[in-house]
Amino acid sequence: ALAQHLTQYTPAGILPNSALMKKARKRAPNWSNEEQACLVSIWSAPDMQEKFKKATRKWPLWEEMGNMLERAGFYGRDAKQCEALMHRLKSTYYRCVNHNRQPGNEPQYCAFYGEIDAVLSQ
């Protein structure tokens, strides 16, 4: 059925190569707990938080954090990955905080709750 559908929309009924149809995208390896802990500690450092408050463009700071991860022995993480992980961790933290504010709910905690809470609750 899919082949018939595709033949209607391709020139001369030639099926496109499935490898060409899919966008080539490599998936980065999952973050280890040690990598995440190192990134959170770099992000939560008072001097880094001060830089984030003063900066209008954050991208150089994410690149700096990626370089700091490399110096700590964690290779292969770029600025985009660091930013995405911190965004995910902060989103999870805010979901936990909002859940815990609801009366009658059992308290929830997420990874690095204490470290992120120390920075974001100021």
N, CA, C and O of each residue as an XYZ file, in Angstrom:
488
protein
N       0.827     -1.186      0.000
C       0.000      0.000      0.000
C       0.872      1.251      0.000
O       0.584      2.210     -0.717
N       1.937      1.246      0.800
C       2.830      2.401      0.842
C       3.530      2.570     -0.496
O       3.694      3.693     -0.974
N       3.946      1.460     -1.107
C       4.629      1.541     -2.396
C       3.702      2.118     -3.461
O       4.139      2.915     -4.291
N       2.425      1.726     -3.447
C       1.464      2.271     -4.405
C       1.268      3.760     -4.164
O       1.176      4.538     -5.114
N       1.203      4.158     -2.903
C       1.027      5.560     -2.565
C       2.222      6.383     -3.044
O       2.053      7.479     -3.577
N       3.425      5.850     -2.853
C       4.626      6.580     -3.254
C       4.755      6.672     -4.766
O       5.260      7.672     -5.277
N       4.312      5.652     -5.495
C       4.437      5.689     -6.948
C       3.579      6.791     -7.541
O       3.888      7.295     -8.621
N       2.511      7.176     -6.862
C       1.670      8.258     -7.359
C       2.386      9.595     -7.291
O       2.099     10.484     -8.093
N       3.305      9.759     -6.357
C       3.928     11.048     -6.119
C       5.396     11.118     -6.536
O       6.050     12.130     -6.287
N       5.921     10.080     -7.156
C       7.304     10.110     -7.608
C       7.324     10.084     -9.127
O       6.451      9.470     -9.742
N       8.297     10.734     -9.741
C       8.344     10.761    -11.197
C       8.558      9.376    -11.776
O       9.405      8.617    -11.305
N       7.782      9.056    -12.802
C       7.885      7.790    -13.541
C       7.755      6.571    -12.643
O       8.222      5.489    -12.997
N       7.129      6.733    -11.492
C       6.868      5.603    -10.620
C       8.108      5.031     -9.961
O       8.061      3.915     -9.442
N       9.214      5.757     -9.964
C      10.448      5.274     -9.350
C      10.366      5.530     -7.856
O      10.135      6.657     -7.417
N      10.557      4.475     -7.085
C      10.519      4.634     -5.638
C      11.805      5.272     -5.154
O      12.890      4.856     -5.561
N      11.709      6.259     -4.305
C      12.932      6.868     -3.766
C      13.637      5.904     -2.823
O      13.012      5.044     -2.202
N      14.924      6.063     -2.732
C      15.726      5.242     -1.837
C      15.337      5.577     -0.400
O      15.296      6.749     -0.025
N      15.055      4.560      0.400
C      14.621      4.810      1.772
C      15.700      5.513      2.586
O      15.392      6.253      3.520
N      16.975      5.283      2.233
C      18.055      5.964      2.946
C      18.028      7.458      2.650
O      18.401      8.270      3.497
N      17.589      7.818      1.454
C      17.498      9.232      1.100
C      16.285      9.886      1.747
O      16.285     11.085      2.022
N      15.257      9.089      1.983
C      14.044      9.644      2.582
C      14.270     10.011      4.041
O      13.715     10.988      4.545
N      15.080      9.228      4.698
C      15.347      9.482      6.105
C      16.517     10.442      6.220
O      17.526     10.294      5.530
N      16.379     11.395      7.069
C      17.471     12.338      7.279
C      18.538     11.655      8.125
O      18.248     11.103      9.186
N      19.757     11.701      7.647
C      20.854     11.074      8.381
C      21.111     11.868      9.656
O      21.498     13.035      9.610
N      20.890     11.222     10.780
C      21.064     11.892     12.063
C      21.695     10.914     13.032
O      21.167      9.831     13.284
N      22.824     11.314     13.565
C      23.486     10.469     14.550
C      23.008     10.873     15.932
O      22.862     12.056     16.237
N      22.773      9.895     16.738
C      22.320     10.132     18.100
C      23.524     10.068     19.022
O      24.334      9.143     18.958
N      23.620     11.061     19.873
C      24.733     11.089     20.824
C      24.504     10.025     21.900
O      23.361      9.671     22.190
N      25.576      9.522     22.484
C      25.405      8.544     23.567
C      24.734      9.192     24.783
O      24.838     10.399     25.003
N      24.055      8.371     25.550
C      23.394      8.875     26.750
C      24.414      9.449     27.716
O      25.569      9.028     27.756
N      23.958     10.420     28.491
C      24.806     11.025     29.509
C      24.934     10.061     30.679
O      23.934      9.518     31.149
N      26.135      9.848     31.144
C      26.326      9.036     32.345
C      25.998      9.897     33.561
O      25.952     11.123     33.471
N      25.773      9.245     34.688
C      25.491      9.991     35.920
C      26.660     10.886     36.308
O      26.462     11.987     36.821
N      27.882     10.410     36.062
C      29.060     11.213     36.397
C      29.137     12.459     35.520
O      29.469     13.543     36.001
N      28.826     12.302     34.222
C      28.826     13.456     33.321
C      27.773     14.474     33.742
O      28.029     15.678     33.768
N      26.590     13.974     34.070
C      25.513     14.871     34.493
C      25.893     15.606     35.775
O      25.670     16.811     35.892
N      26.460     14.888     36.724
C      26.859     15.516     37.986
C      27.933     16.569     37.755
O      27.909     17.628     38.383
N      28.866     16.291     36.865
C      29.920     17.259     36.560
C      29.326     18.496     35.900
O      29.695     19.617     36.250
N      28.410     18.313     34.947
C      27.786     19.451     34.272
C      26.982     20.294     35.258
O      27.047     21.522     35.222
N      26.230     19.643     36.132
C      25.429     20.384     37.113
C      26.349     21.156     38.055
O      26.045     22.293     38.417
N      27.456     20.561     38.452
C      28.362     21.275     39.354
C      29.021     22.462     38.648
O      29.242     23.501     39.270
N      29.335     22.321     37.364
C      29.891     23.446     36.602
C      28.837     24.541     36.477
O      29.124     25.716     36.705
N      27.619     24.152     36.115
C      26.528     25.114     35.925
C      26.172     25.836     37.224
O      25.869     27.029     37.214
N      26.212     25.112     38.334
C      25.766     25.689     39.603
C      26.855     26.488     40.327
O      26.591     27.083     41.371
N      28.058     26.506     39.789
C      29.137     27.281     40.421
C      28.755     28.763     40.449
O      28.224     29.281     39.466
N      29.017     29.440     41.550
C      28.623     30.856     41.663
C      29.177     31.745     40.554
O      28.483     32.639     40.071
N      30.422     31.502     40.150
C      30.976     32.340     39.080
C      30.277     32.094     37.747
O      30.095     33.030     36.967
N      29.880     30.844     37.470
C      29.157     30.542     36.226
C      27.764     31.158     36.268
O      27.288     31.677     35.258
N      27.107     31.106     37.420
C      25.780     31.717     37.539
C      25.860     33.229     37.335
O      24.970     33.833     36.737
N      26.924     33.822     37.832
C      27.117     35.266     37.636
C      27.303     35.591     36.155
O      26.778     36.585     35.653
N      28.063     34.732     35.462
C      28.249     34.925     34.015
C      26.917     34.802     33.274
O      26.643     35.578     32.358
N      26.082     33.825     33.670
C      24.789     33.647     33.014
C      23.881     34.859     33.242
O      23.121     35.242     32.352
N      23.961     35.456     34.427
C      23.129     36.627     34.716
C      23.551     37.836     33.893
O      22.707     38.629     33.479
N      24.839     37.980     33.657
C      25.355     39.146     32.942
C      25.326     38.997     31.429
O      25.274     39.996     30.711
N      25.358     37.768     30.938
C      25.507     37.534     29.498
C      24.201     37.773     28.755
O      23.125     37.378     29.203
N      24.326     38.430     27.608
C      23.162     38.558     26.727
C      23.122     37.394     25.748
O      22.050     36.960     25.327
N      24.278     36.902     25.398
C      24.368     35.722     24.536
C      24.942     34.586     25.374
O      26.059     34.668     25.883
N      24.158     33.536     25.501
C      24.539     32.426     26.386
C      25.400     31.373     25.697
O      26.061     30.576     26.363
N      25.394     31.367     24.363
C      26.073     30.295     23.634
C      27.547     30.155     24.014
O      28.005     29.029     24.206
N      28.306     31.239     24.132
C      29.715     31.073     24.546
C      29.858     30.419     25.920
O      30.839     29.722     26.179
N      28.885     30.644     26.794
C      28.945     30.018     28.119
C      28.723     28.513     28.017
O      29.376     27.739     28.717
N      27.791     28.092     27.137
C      27.566     26.657     26.948
C      28.808     26.010     26.340
O      29.165     24.888     26.699
N      29.472     26.724     25.409
C      30.713     26.202     24.834
C      31.791     26.078     25.914
O      32.529     25.095     25.954
N      31.871     27.073     26.776
C      32.839     27.024     27.872
C      32.553     25.836     28.791
O      33.477     25.159     29.243
N      31.283     25.588     29.062
C      30.932     24.445     29.906
C      31.312     23.128     29.233
O      31.780     22.204     29.899
N      31.114     23.039     27.920
C      31.532     21.841     27.189
C      33.035     21.634     27.273
O      33.512     20.511     27.436
N      33.777     22.732     27.159
C      35.241     22.642     27.281
C      35.653     22.238     28.696
O      36.607     21.480     28.874
N      34.939     22.740     29.694
C      35.251     22.367     31.079
C      34.976     20.880     31.315
O      35.702     20.219     32.057
N      33.922     20.361     30.679
C      33.646     18.921     30.771
C      34.798     18.126     30.167
O      35.217     17.107     30.717
N      35.309     18.603     29.027
C      36.436     17.920     28.396
C      37.651     17.903     29.312
O      38.321     16.878     29.445
N      37.935     19.043     29.946
C      39.080     19.112     30.861
C      38.882     18.187     32.063
O      39.851     17.723     32.665
N      37.617     17.926     32.406
C      37.331     17.027     33.523
C      37.397     15.557     33.097
O      37.254     14.660     33.928
N      37.615     15.314     31.792
C      37.760     13.942     31.315
C      36.549     13.377     30.603
O      36.530     12.191     30.275
N      35.535     14.196     30.355
C      34.335     13.740     29.636
C      34.369     14.340     28.240
O      34.141     15.537     28.069
N      34.652     13.509     27.240
C      34.855     13.982     25.880
C      33.602     13.781     25.035
O      32.769     12.923     25.324
N      33.491     14.577     24.005
C      32.431     14.394     23.022
C      31.141     15.132     23.315
O      30.123     14.823     22.697
N      31.133     16.084     24.218
C      29.927     16.853     24.519
C      30.109     18.284     24.027
O      31.073     18.962     24.382
N      29.163     18.730     23.203
C      29.267     20.092     22.694
C      28.292     21.009     23.419
O      27.556     20.579     24.308
N      28.298     22.267     23.029
C      27.480     23.280     23.701
C      25.989     22.953     23.607
O      25.249     23.126     24.575
N      25.558     22.488     22.452
C      24.132     22.177     22.250
C      23.674     21.059     23.190
O      22.578     21.120     23.747
N      24.510     20.051     23.360
C      24.165     18.943     24.245
C      24.121     19.398     25.698
O      23.246     18.977     26.455
N      25.059     20.253     26.093
C      25.066     20.767     27.468
C      23.809     21.588     27.732
O      23.166     21.442     28.772
N      23.471     22.447     26.784
C      22.278     23.278     26.943
C      21.020     22.413     27.018
O      20.149     22.653     27.855
N      20.924     21.409     26.144
C      19.747     20.542     26.116
C      19.600     19.757     27.421
O      18.489     19.619     27.933
N      20.705     19.242     27.964
C      20.625     18.486     29.208
C      20.197     19.376     30.365
O      19.342     18.987     31.160
N      20.782     20.573     30.470
C      20.398     21.465     31.567
C      18.948     21.909     31.425
O      18.248     22.069     32.425
N      18.494     22.109     30.199
C      17.092     22.465     29.981
C      16.186     21.333     30.473
O      15.179     21.574     31.140
N      16.559     20.098     30.134
C      15.756     18.944     30.559
C      15.771     18.785     32.074
O      14.732     18.515     32.677
N      16.932     18.948     32.694
C      17.025     18.814     34.147
C      16.225     19.905     34.855
O      15.553     19.636     35.851
N      16.296     21.143     34.344
C      15.537     22.229     34.968
C      14.040     22.043     34.766
O      13.257     22.347     35.666
N      13.628     21.550     33.604
C      12.204     21.285     33.364
C      11.680     20.221     34.319
O      10.586     20.347     34.869
N      12.473     19.173     34.510
C      12.090     18.115     35.442
C      12.014     18.666     36.861
O      11.107     18.315     37.615
N      12.949     19.514     37.224
C      12.951     20.143     38.544
C      11.676     20.962     38.742
O      11.020     20.843     39.777
N      11.322     21.793     37.759
C      10.113     22.623     37.891
C       8.838     21.771     37.975
O       7.900     22.123     38.689
N       8.810     20.648     37.240
C       7.650     19.746     37.352
C       7.550     19.183     38.763
O       6.453     19.071     39.310
N       8.681     18.831     39.354
C       8.679     18.317     40.734
C       8.221     19.394     41.705
O       7.419     19.123     42.599
N       8.721     20.605     41.539
C       8.346     21.706     42.432
C       6.840     21.958     42.340
O       6.170     22.098     43.363
N       6.309     22.015     41.119
C       4.874     22.248     40.953
C       4.049     21.099     41.517
O       2.987     21.322     42.098
N       4.528     19.883     41.350
C       3.837     18.720     41.914
C       3.815     18.801     43.443
O       2.798     18.516     44.074
N       4.940     19.190     44.022
C       5.054     19.246     45.484
C       4.228     20.373     46.089
O       3.913     20.333     47.278
N       3.875     21.368     45.302
C       3.047     22.475     45.796
C       1.579     22.086     45.922
O       0.827     22.721     46.662
N       1.171     21.051     45.207
C      -0.222     20.617     45.253
C      -0.503     19.945     46.594
O       0.237     19.046     46.994
N      -1.540     20.356     47.284
C      -1.840     19.731     48.574
C      -2.256     18.263     48.393
O      -3.004     17.918     47.477
N      -1.760     17.433     49.272
C      -2.115     16.017     49.256
C      -1.211     15.148     48.407
O      -1.325     13.923     48.466
N      -0.320     15.726     47.621
C       0.586     14.939     46.795
C       1.781     14.460     47.618
O       2.277     15.165     48.497
N       2.219     13.263     47.315
C       3.447     12.756     47.912
C       4.618     13.551     47.332
O       4.623     13.848     46.138
N       5.593     13.894     48.142
C       6.740     14.653     47.617
C       7.483     13.868     46.537
O       7.703     12.663     46.662
N       7.861     14.572     45.483
C       8.643     13.995     44.400
C       9.982     14.702     44.339
O      10.088     15.892     44.633
N      10.983     13.965     43.959
C      12.310     14.539     43.780
C      12.873     14.007     42.483
O      12.520     12.912     42.045
N      13.743     14.776     41.872
C      14.354     14.375     40.614
C      15.868     14.340     40.783
O      16.403     14.673     41.840
N      16.535     13.932     39.724
C      17.993     13.889     39.763
C      18.544     15.286     39.994
O      18.121     16.241     39.343
N      19.469     15.404     40.904
C      20.155     16.652     41.217
C      19.193     17.723     41.733
O      19.416     18.916     41.527
N      18.143     17.299     42.394
C      17.140     18.232     42.915
C      17.775     19.254     43.856
O      17.512     20.451     43.738
N      18.595     18.798     44.773
C      19.205     19.688     45.756
C      20.122     20.727     45.133
O      20.093     21.897     45.515
N      20.944     20.297     44.166
C      21.881     21.212     43.526
C      21.148     22.262     42.696
O      21.489     23.444     42.733
N      20.138     21.818     41.947
C      19.382     22.755     41.102
C      18.536     23.659     41.967
O      18.401     24.846     41.668
N      17.956     23.125     43.045
C      17.140     23.923     43.940
C      17.956     25.028     44.610
O      17.468     26.140     44.807
N      19.195     24.710     44.954
C      20.058     25.714     45.594
C      20.293     26.913     44.694
O      20.439     28.036     45.177
N      20.331     26.682     43.385
C      20.567     27.789     42.434
C      19.272     28.492     42.094
O      19.211     29.721     42.134
N      18.236     27.746     41.761
C      17.015     28.343     41.229
C      16.099     28.920     42.312
O      15.231     29.737     42.006
N      16.273     28.517     43.550
C      15.400     29.045     44.608
C      15.927     30.346     45.190
O      15.309     30.895     46.101
N      17.030     30.849     44.704
C      17.608     32.114     45.221
C      16.828     33.304     44.718
O      17.161     34.443     45.044
